[in-house]
Amino acid sequence: MSENILEIKSLRKTYPGVVALKNVDMSIRKGEIHALVGENGAGKSTLIKSITGAVVPNEGTITFEGKSYTHLTPKLSSSIGIGVIYQEFNLVPALTVSENVFLGNYSGNGVFVDSKDMNEKTEEALKRIGVELPVSMPVWKLSVGHQQIVEILRSLVKDIKFLIMDEPTAPLTTNEVEQLINIVTALKEQGITILYISHRLEEVFRICDRVTVMRDGEYITTMNVAETNMKELISSMVGRELTRTFPDREKSHGKEVLKVENLTGNGVQNISFTLHEGEVLGFAGLLGCGRTETIQMIFGAAKKTGGKIYVFGKETDVVNTKQAMFLGVGLIPEDRKRQGVFLRMTIGWNTTLSALKKKLLISKIFVDKKKEKGIVSEYFTKLRVKAPSAEQLVGNLSGGNQQKVAIAKVLAADVDIMIFDEPTRGIDVGAKQEIYNLIHELVDEGKSVLLISSEMEEVMGMSDRIVVLYEGELMGELQRKDFDQERILTLASGIQS
């Protein structure tokens, strides 16, 4: 018997104009936690969708527990013991925990659902991973971390042997990440093999046994985690050595471009700060502290109930997002798929959408097609979007490239104040570096940036000043020379220093 539970041979998948997988070979051993890493667009998502049957490869074989398949279907994949938890949850908010766990597979006599049996089996699955959860509670009442656990339970009740976890910690708080890591370890102890996809490389070194690297649709290498290091792994992922995460720049700030006084509403109260030309102002705080809620009012996506907002010295009530754009304020939102881009439209269409709304491309009453094409080409090249052309649908791009299109849409609108809400969430190290460089280029050109980030290293490395929020209130403001992780976390926990 082979020590491998899964073997992939010469797997190839192409889309119009794109080779997503190029004759990939890899194997995963029984009972291990195997990491799969690579930049956005490396082919990771296509590979796991091939394993789960969501995608049909053009060539190659997938061998699971000694039996080979040219392709799988979702039903077949599930029946042989393969489970998957995608980045985006597939839950029904109005249903209970146990009803979601057994969704599509309700127990009963064919006429009536046996709720008691479902509850008991869900509780048994919870005991396996050492978690307590009210099985009769509607899912919409659960935290994101607990919703993640419900997704895991759906696989456990099917007696899976092989579980794929795609960016499982991306939406979680620090405490929820710790709980998930404990769950993953418990699953391994029960003999379940795990394929773990994550951009958080520190997690790879903490819990994984081996790691496979992909780049541009190709298999690069597999290494024992204990025999490699962060520098070597990143170099394998990007094909080059990243010598510095946060680029240096000259920090000279100009006039005040944004002033917020006692801003209240949308779950926050009495928030005050200023932003200057050529400055990066960071927002730090724990999940739910009010960072996104604050910038929503500045951008006109939520109404304020009190306080004042001054844009370029003039007091204004920003009543909607269109007005904000005309005032020179742009937002790259946290949820790029739902709010940042239109997935069913092309790169070019998305890029010029906001510019057209501001009539920047209108000559008399017609769209200046030459100017429009020039703007699309400029940002397609400047942001290094990985796609055959700007005619590619955004929904076919990797997460990192979708984020680049969301940024291009705001840049093309010619705004001076840019709000980045979690700009590198779910993005690989190479794409992160590109976005960091871009932000520095923007402030060097005189633009101003509000940066929200849950990654402490990122907000400290990128910001000139940091404001810290806790439960909708401003706890403190730090100059760069005073940046200290422990001090920021203390403020973020509601403790005044």
VEXDREN-2710 file (C-alpha; in Angstrom, 1 decimal):
% VEXDREN-2710
k/r/px/py/pz
1/MET/0.0/0.0/0.0
2/SER/1.2/3.5/-0.9
3/GLU/1.9/5.9/1.9
4/ASN/0.2/8.5/-0.2
5/ILE/-3.6/9.2/0.2
6/LEU/-3.6/11.5/-2.9
7/GLU/-1.4/11.4/-6.0
8/ILE/-1.7/13.9/-8.9
9/LYS/-0.1/13.1/-12.2
10/SER/0.4/15.5/-15.2
11/LEU/-2.7/17.5/-14.3
12/ARG/-3.5/20.2/-16.9
13/LYS/-6.3/22.7/-17.1
14/THR/-6.7/25.5/-19.6
15/TYR/-9.2/28.4/-20.0
16/PRO/-9.5/30.7/-23.0
17/GLY/-6.2/32.5/-23.1
18/VAL/-5.0/31.1/-19.8
19/VAL/-3.2/27.9/-18.7
20/ALA/-4.2/27.5/-15.1
21/LEU/-2.4/24.2/-14.5
22/LYS/0.7/23.0/-16.4
23/ASN/1.2/19.3/-16.0
24/VAL/1.2/19.4/-12.2
25/ASP/2.6/16.4/-10.3
26/MET/2.3/16.2/-6.5
27/SER/1.5/13.7/-3.7
28/ILE/0.1/14.0/-0.1
29/ARG/0.8/11.4/2.6
30/LYS/-1.8/9.9/4.8
31/GLY/-2.3/11.6/8.1
32/GLU/-0.2/14.7/7.4
33/ILE/-1.0/18.4/7.3
34/HIS/0.3/19.4/3.9
35/ALA/0.5/23.1/3.1
36/LEU/-0.1/24.4/-0.5
37/VAL/1.3/27.9/-1.1
38/GLY/2.0/30.3/-3.9
39/GLU/1.2/33.7/-5.2
40/ASN/-2.3/34.6/-6.4
41/GLY/-2.7/33.1/-9.8
42/ALA/-0.3/30.3/-9.0
43/GLY/-3.0/27.7/-9.7
44/LYS/-3.9/26.7/-6.1
45/SER/-7.7/27.3/-6.5
46/THR/-7.9/25.4/-9.8
47/LEU/-6.0/22.5/-8.3
48/ILE/-8.2/22.1/-5.3
49/LYS/-11.3/22.5/-7.4
50/SER/-10.0/19.7/-9.6
51/ILE/-9.6/17.5/-6.5
52/THR/-13.2/18.3/-5.3
53/GLY/-14.8/17.9/-8.8
54/ALA/-15.8/21.5/-9.2
55/VAL/-13.4/21.7/-12.2
56/VAL/-12.8/19.1/-14.9
57/PRO/-9.1/18.9/-16.0
58/ASN/-8.1/18.7/-19.6
59/GLU/-5.5/16.0/-19.0
60/GLY/-3.9/14.0/-16.2
61/THR/-5.1/11.7/-13.4
62/ILE/-6.1/12.1/-9.7
63/THR/-5.4/9.0/-7.6
64/PHE/-7.2/8.7/-4.2
65/GLU/-6.5/5.8/-1.9
66/GLY/-5.1/3.8/-4.9
67/LYS/-7.9/4.4/-7.3
68/SER/-7.3/6.6/-10.3
69/TYR/-9.7/9.1/-12.0
70/THR/-9.4/11.3/-15.0
71/HIS/-11.8/13.6/-13.3
72/LEU/-14.1/13.7/-10.3
73/THR/-17.6/15.2/-9.6
74/PRO/-18.5/16.9/-6.4
75/LYS/-20.8/14.0/-5.5
76/LEU/-18.1/11.4/-6.2
77/SER/-15.4/13.4/-4.4
78/SER/-17.6/13.6/-1.3
79/SER/-18.5/9.9/-1.4
80/ILE/-14.9/8.8/-1.4
81/GLY/-14.1/10.9/1.6
82/ILE/-12.9/14.3/0.3
83/GLY/-14.2/17.4/2.1
84/VAL/-13.5/21.1/1.4
85/ILE/-13.9/24.4/3.2
86/TYR/-13.7/27.3/0.7
87/GLN/-12.8/30.9/1.6
88/GLU/-16.4/31.9/1.2
89/PHE/-18.8/30.0/3.4
90/ASN/-21.7/28.1/2.0
91/LEU/-24.1/28.4/4.9
92/VAL/-27.8/29.4/5.1
93/PRO/-28.0/32.1/7.8
94/ALA/-31.6/31.4/8.8
95/LEU/-31.0/27.7/9.5
96/THR/-29.7/26.4/12.7
97/VAL/-26.2/25.0/13.3
98/SER/-27.3/21.3/12.9
99/GLU/-29.5/22.1/10.0
100/ASN/-26.6/23.7/8.2
101/VAL/-24.4/20.7/9.1
102/PHE/-26.8/18.3/7.5
103/LEU/-27.9/20.6/4.7
104/GLY/-28.9/18.5/1.7
105/ASN/-28.5/15.4/3.8
106/TYR/-31.2/15.6/6.4
107/SER/-31.9/12.6/8.5
108/GLY/-35.4/11.4/8.8
109/ASN/-38.0/9.0/7.2
110/GLY/-38.3/10.9/3.9
111/VAL/-41.3/12.9/5.1
112/PHE/-40.2/14.4/8.4
113/VAL/-36.8/15.7/9.4
114/ASP/-35.4/14.1/12.5
115/SER/-34.1/17.2/14.3
116/LYS/-33.2/15.3/17.5
117/ASP/-30.9/12.9/15.5
118/MET/-29.2/15.8/13.7
119/ASN/-28.6/17.7/16.9
120/GLU/-27.1/14.6/18.6
121/LYS/-24.8/13.9/15.7
122/THR/-23.7/17.5/15.5
123/GLU/-22.9/17.5/19.2
124/GLU/-20.9/14.3/18.7
125/ALA/-18.9/16.0/15.9
126/LEU/-18.3/19.0/18.2
127/LYS/-16.9/16.7/20.9
128/ARG/-14.4/15.3/18.4
129/ILE/-12.9/18.8/18.0
130/GLY/-13.3/19.9/21.6
131/VAL/-15.7/22.8/20.9
132/GLU/-19.0/23.8/22.5
133/LEU/-21.6/25.4/20.3
134/PRO/-25.4/25.7/20.6
135/VAL/-26.6/23.4/17.8
136/SER/-30.1/24.9/17.7
137/MET/-28.9/28.5/17.2
138/PRO/-29.4/30.2/13.8
139/VAL/-26.1/30.5/12.0
140/TRP/-26.5/34.3/11.5
141/LYS/-26.1/34.8/15.2
142/LEU/-22.7/33.1/15.2
143/SER/-19.3/34.8/14.9
144/VAL/-17.3/34.3/11.8
145/GLY/-15.0/31.9/13.7
146/HIS/-18.0/29.8/14.8
147/GLN/-19.4/29.8/11.2
148/GLN/-16.0/28.4/10.2
149/ILE/-16.5/25.6/12.7
150/VAL/-19.9/24.8/11.2
151/GLU/-18.3/24.3/7.8
152/ILE/-15.8/21.9/9.4
153/LEU/-18.7/20.0/11.1
154/ARG/-20.3/19.5/7.7
155/SER/-17.3/17.5/6.6
156/LEU/-16.9/15.6/9.9
157/VAL/-20.4/14.1/9.8
158/LYS/-19.7/12.6/6.4
159/ASP/-16.7/10.7/7.8
160/ILE/-14.2/12.4/5.5
161/LYS/-10.6/11.1/5.2
162/PHE/-9.1/14.1/3.4
163/LEU/-10.0/17.8/4.2
164/ILE/-9.0/20.8/2.1
165/MET/-9.0/24.1/4.0
166/ASP/-8.7/27.1/1.7
167/GLU/-7.5/30.2/3.6
168/PRO/-9.3/29.1/6.8
169/THR/-7.9/31.9/9.0
170/ALA/-8.3/34.8/6.6
171/PRO/-11.5/36.2/8.2
172/LEU/-10.7/35.2/11.8
173/THR/-9.7/37.2/14.9
174/THR/-6.5/36.2/16.8
175/ASN/-8.4/34.2/19.4
176/GLU/-10.4/32.4/16.6
177/VAL/-7.2/31.6/14.8
178/GLU/-5.9/29.9/17.9
179/GLN/-9.1/27.8/18.2
180/LEU/-8.9/26.8/14.6
181/ILE/-5.3/25.7/14.9
182/ASN/-6.3/23.5/17.9
183/ILE/-9.1/22.0/15.8
184/VAL/-6.8/21.3/12.9
185/THR/-4.3/19.6/15.2
186/ALA/-7.1/17.5/16.7
187/LEU/-8.3/16.4/13.3
188/LYS/-4.8/15.2/12.4
189/GLU/-4.6/13.2/15.6
190/GLN/-7.8/11.5/14.5
191/GLY/-6.1/10.4/11.3
192/ILE/-7.7/12.9/8.9
193/THR/-5.3/14.2/6.2
194/ILE/-5.4/18.0/5.7
195/LEU/-4.4/20.1/2.7
196/TYR/-3.9/23.6/4.1
197/ILE/-3.9/26.6/1.8
198/SER/-2.8/29.8/3.4
199/HIS/-1.0/33.1/2.7
200/ARG/-0.1/33.3/6.4
201/LEU/3.2/31.5/6.3
202/GLU/3.8/31.6/10.0
203/GLU/0.9/29.1/10.3
204/VAL/2.6/26.8/7.8
205/PHE/5.7/26.7/10.0
206/ARG/3.6/26.2/13.1
207/ILE/1.3/23.3/12.1
208/CYS/2.2/21.8/8.8
209/ASP/4.5/18.7/8.1
210/ARG/5.3/19.4/4.4
211/VAL/4.7/22.3/2.0
212/THR/4.2/22.3/-1.7
213/VAL/5.0/25.5/-3.7
214/MET/3.2/26.4/-7.0
215/ARG/4.0/29.3/-9.3
216/ASP/2.3/30.3/-12.5
217/GLY/0.3/27.1/-12.7
218/GLU/3.3/24.9/-12.3
219/TYR/4.5/22.6/-9.5
220/ILE/7.8/24.0/-8.1
221/THR/8.9/21.9/-5.1
222/THR/7.8/20.1/-2.0
223/MET/9.8/20.6/1.2
224/ASN/9.7/19.3/4.8
225/VAL/8.7/22.3/6.9
226/ALA/11.3/21.5/9.5
227/GLU/14.0/21.6/6.9
228/THR/13.3/25.0/5.4
229/ASN/12.8/28.6/6.5
230/MET/10.7/31.6/5.7
231/LYS/13.2/33.2/3.3
232/GLU/13.7/30.0/1.3
233/LEU/9.9/29.4/1.1
234/ILE/9.1/32.9/-0.1
235/SER/11.9/32.8/-2.6
236/SER/10.4/29.6/-4.1
237/MET/7.0/31.2/-4.2
238/VAL/7.9/34.4/-6.0
239/GLY/10.9/33.1/-8.0
240/ARG/13.0/35.9/-6.6
241/GLU/14.3/37.0/-3.2
242/LEU/12.2/39.6/-1.4
243/THR/14.8/41.6/0.5
244/ARG/12.6/44.2/2.1
245/THR/8.9/44.0/2.9
246/PHE/8.2/47.7/3.5
247/PRO/9.9/50.1/1.1
248/ASP/11.6/53.2/2.5
249/ARG/10.6/56.7/1.4
250/GLU/11.1/60.3/2.3
251/LYS/8.3/61.3/4.7
252/SER/7.4/65.0/4.0
253/HIS/3.8/65.9/4.7
254/GLY/2.0/68.8/3.2
255/LYS/-1.2/70.6/4.0
256/GLU/-4.2/69.1/5.9
257/VAL/-6.6/67.4/3.5
258/LEU/-9.0/65.7/5.8
259/LYS/-10.2/66.6/9.3
260/VAL/-12.7/64.7/11.4
261/GLU/-14.1/66.2/14.6
262/ASN/-16.2/64.1/17.1
263/LEU/-17.6/61.9/14.3
264/THR/-20.5/59.9/15.7
265/GLY/-22.9/57.3/14.1
266/ASN/-22.7/53.9/12.5
267/GLY/-21.6/52.3/15.8
268/VAL/-18.8/54.8/16.7
269/GLN/-18.7/58.0/18.7
270/ASN/-16.5/61.1/19.0
271/ILE/-13.8/60.0/16.6
272/SER/-11.3/62.8/15.8
273/PHE/-8.2/62.8/13.6
274/THR/-6.5/64.6/10.7
275/LEU/-4.8/63.5/7.5
276/HIS/-2.2/65.4/5.6
277/GLU/-1.0/65.5/2.0
278/GLY/1.6/62.7/1.3
279/GLU/0.7/60.8/4.6
280/VAL/-0.3/57.3/5.4
281/LEU/-2.6/57.3/8.5
282/GLY/-3.1/53.8/9.9
283/PHE/-6.1/52.5/11.8
284/ALA/-5.5/49.7/14.3
285/GLY/-7.9/47.8/16.5
286/LEU/-9.5/44.4/17.1
287/LEU/-12.3/43.1/14.9
288/GLY/-15.5/45.1/15.5
289/CYS/-13.7/48.1/16.9
290/GLY/-15.2/50.5/14.4
291/ARG/-12.5/51.2/11.9
292/THR/-14.6/50.2/8.8
293/GLU/-17.6/51.9/10.3
294/THR/-15.7/55.2/10.6
295/ILE/-14.5/55.3/7.0
296/GLN/-17.9/54.3/5.7
297/MET/-19.2/57.7/7.1
298/ILE/-16.3/59.5/5.5
299/PHE/-17.0/57.9/2.2
300/GLY/-20.7/58.4/2.4
301/ALA/-21.6/54.7/2.6
302/ALA/-23.2/55.3/6.1
303/LYS/-24.8/58.4/7.7
304/LYS/-23.2/60.2/10.6
305/THR/-25.4/61.4/13.4
306/GLY/-22.9/63.9/14.8
307/GLY/-19.6/65.6/14.4
308/LYS/-18.0/67.3/11.4
309/ILE/-16.0/66.3/8.3
310/TYR/-13.7/68.8/6.6
311/VAL/-12.3/67.8/3.1
312/PHE/-9.6/70.2/1.9
313/GLY/-10.5/72.7/4.6
314/LYS/-14.2/72.8/3.7
315/GLU/-16.9/71.3/6.0
316/THR/-19.1/68.9/4.2
317/ASP/-21.8/66.3/4.8
318/VAL/-20.9/63.4/2.6
319/VAL/-24.3/62.0/1.8
320/ASN/-23.4/59.3/-0.7
321/THR/-20.4/57.6/-2.3
322/LYS/-20.8/59.5/-5.6
323/GLN/-20.4/62.8/-3.7
324/ALA/-17.3/61.4/-1.9
325/MET/-15.7/60.6/-5.3
326/PHE/-16.4/64.1/-6.6
327/LEU/-14.8/65.5/-3.4
328/GLY/-11.7/63.5/-4.2
329/VAL/-12.2/60.6/-1.8
330/GLY/-11.9/57.0/-3.0
331/LEU/-12.3/53.6/-1.2
332/ILE/-10.9/50.2/-1.9
333/PRO/-13.3/48.2/0.3
334/GLU/-12.5/45.1/2.4
335/ASP/-14.9/42.9/0.5
336/ARG/-13.5/43.2/-3.1
337/LYS/-15.8/40.6/-4.6
338/ARG/-19.0/42.2/-3.5
339/GLN/-18.1/45.8/-3.2
340/GLY/-14.8/46.4/-5.0
341/VAL/-15.3/45.0/-8.5
342/PHE/-18.0/43.6/-10.8
343/LEU/-16.9/40.0/-11.4
344/ARG/-18.9/39.5/-14.5
345/MET/-17.5/42.5/-16.3
346/THR/-14.0/43.0/-17.9
347/ILE/-10.9/44.5/-16.4
348/GLY/-11.2/47.5/-18.7
349/TRP/-14.9/48.1/-17.9
350/ASN/-14.2/48.0/-14.1
351/THR/-11.1/50.2/-14.4
352/THR/-13.0/53.1/-16.1
353/LEU/-16.3/52.8/-14.3
354/SER/-15.7/55.5/-11.6
355/ALA/-13.9/57.8/-14.1
356/LEU/-17.0/57.6/-16.4
357/LYS/-19.2/58.5/-13.4
358/LYS/-17.1/61.6/-12.8
359/LYS/-17.3/62.4/-16.5
360/LEU/-13.5/62.4/-16.8
361/LEU/-13.6/60.5/-20.1
362/ILE/-16.5/62.5/-21.6
363/SER/-15.7/64.8/-24.6
364/LYS/-18.7/67.0/-25.2
365/ILE/-21.4/64.3/-24.9
366/PHE/-19.4/61.3/-26.0
367/VAL/-17.0/58.9/-24.3
368/ASP/-13.4/59.6/-25.5
369/LYS/-12.5/56.1/-26.5
370/LYS/-8.9/56.8/-27.1
371/LYS/-8.5/58.3/-23.6
372/GLU/-10.5/55.5/-22.1
373/LYS/-8.2/52.9/-23.8
374/GLY/-5.1/54.8/-22.6
375/ILE/-6.3/54.8/-19.0
376/VAL/-7.0/51.1/-19.1
377/SER/-3.6/50.3/-20.6
378/GLU/-1.8/52.6/-18.1
379/TYR/-3.2/50.9/-15.0
380/PHE/-3.2/47.4/-16.5
381/THR/0.6/47.8/-16.9
382/LYS/1.3/49.9/-13.8
383/LEU/-0.4/47.4/-11.5
384/ARG/1.0/44.4/-13.3
385/VAL/-2.4/42.7/-13.6
386/LYS/-1.8/39.0/-14.6
387/ALA/-4.3/38.4/-17.4
388/PRO/-4.1/37.9/-21.2
389/SER/-5.7/41.3/-21.8
390/ALA/-8.0/43.9/-20.3
391/GLU/-10.9/42.1/-21.9
392/GLN/-10.6/39.3/-19.4
393/LEU/-13.6/38.9/-17.0
394/VAL/-12.6/40.0/-13.5
395/GLY/-14.3/36.9/-12.0
396/ASN/-11.7/34.7/-13.8
397/LEU/-8.8/36.5/-12.0
398/SER/-7.1/35.4/-8.8
399/GLY/-7.9/37.3/-5.6
400/GLY/-4.7/39.4/-5.8
401/ASN/-5.4/40.5/-9.3
402/GLN/-9.0/41.3/-8.5
403/GLN/-7.7/43.6/-5.8
404/LYS/-5.4/45.3/-8.3
405/VAL/-8.5/46.0/-10.5
406/ALA/-10.3/47.4/-7.5
407/ILE/-7.4/49.8/-6.9
408/ALA/-7.2/50.7/-10.6
409/LYS/-10.9/51.7/-10.6
410/VAL/-10.2/54.2/-7.8
411/LEU/-7.0/55.5/-9.3
412/ALA/-8.6/56.1/-12.6
413/ALA/-11.2/58.3/-10.9
414/ASP/-8.3/60.7/-10.0
415/VAL/-8.9/61.0/-6.3
416/ASP/-6.5/62.6/-3.8
417/ILE/-7.6/60.8/-0.6
418/MET/-7.5/57.0/-0.8
419/ILE/-8.9/54.7/1.8
420/PHE/-7.5/51.1/1.8
421/ASP/-9.6/48.7/3.9
422/GLU/-7.6/45.5/4.5
423/PRO/-5.8/45.9/1.1
424/THR/-3.8/42.7/1.4
425/ARG/-6.2/40.3/3.0
426/GLY/-6.0/36.9/1.2
427/ILE/-3.1/38.1/-1.0
428/ASP/0.3/36.4/-1.4
429/VAL/3.6/37.9/-0.3
430/GLY/4.6/39.0/-3.8
431/ALA/1.3/40.8/-4.5
432/LYS/1.6/42.4/-1.0
433/GLN/5.0/43.8/-1.9
434/GLU/3.5/45.3/-5.1
435/ILE/0.6/47.0/-3.2
436/TYR/3.0/48.3/-0.5
437/ASN/5.2/49.8/-3.2
438/LEU/2.1/51.3/-5.0
439/ILE/0.9/53.0/-1.8
440/HIS/4.3/54.5/-1.2
441/GLU/4.3/55.8/-4.8
442/LEU/0.9/57.3/-4.3
443/VAL/1.9/59.3/-1.2
444/ASP/5.2/60.3/-2.9
445/GLU/3.1/61.8/-5.6
446/GLY/1.2/63.8/-3.0
447/LYS/-1.9/61.6/-2.4
448/SER/-3.0/60.8/1.1
449/VAL/-3.9/57.3/2.4
450/LEU/-6.1/56.0/5.2
451/LEU/-5.0/52.4/5.9
452/ILE/-7.0/49.9/7.8
453/SER/-5.2/46.6/8.5
454/SER/-5.6/43.8/11.0
455/GLU/-2.0/42.8/10.5
456/MET/0.1/44.5/13.1
457/GLU/3.3/44.3/11.0
458/GLU/1.6/45.8/8.1
459/VAL/0.0/48.8/9.8
460/MET/3.2/49.5/11.7
461/GLY/5.4/49.1/8.6
462/MET/3.3/51.2/6.3
463/SER/2.0/54.1/8.5
464/ASP/3.4/57.5/9.4
465/ARG/0.9/57.7/12.3
466/ILE/-1.6/55.2/13.8
467/VAL/-4.9/55.8/15.5
468/VAL/-6.2/53.0/17.7
469/LEU/-9.9/52.2/18.2
470/TYR/-11.7/50.1/20.7
471/GLU/-15.5/49.4/20.7
472/GLY/-16.2/52.5/18.6
473/GLU/-14.1/54.9/20.5
474/LEU/-10.7/56.4/19.8
475/MET/-8.2/55.2/22.4
476/GLY/-5.1/56.9/21.3
477/GLU/-2.8/58.2/18.4
478/LEU/0.8/57.2/18.0
479/GLN/3.6/58.9/16.0
480/ARG/6.0/56.6/14.1
481/LYS/8.8/56.9/16.7
482/ASP/6.4/55.6/19.3
483/PHE/5.2/52.6/17.4
484/ASP/5.2/49.5/19.7
485/GLN/3.2/46.4/19.2
486/GLU/2.5/45.8/22.9
487/ARG/1.4/49.5/23.3
488/ILE/-0.9/49.2/20.3
489/LEU/-2.5/46.0/21.5
490/THR/-3.0/47.5/25.0
491/LEU/-4.9/50.4/23.5
492/ALA/-6.8/48.1/21.2
493/SER/-7.9/46.1/24.2
494/GLY/-9.5/49.2/25.8
495/ILE/-6.7/49.9/28.3
496/GLN/-5.4/53.5/28.3
497/SER/-1.6/53.7/28.6
END
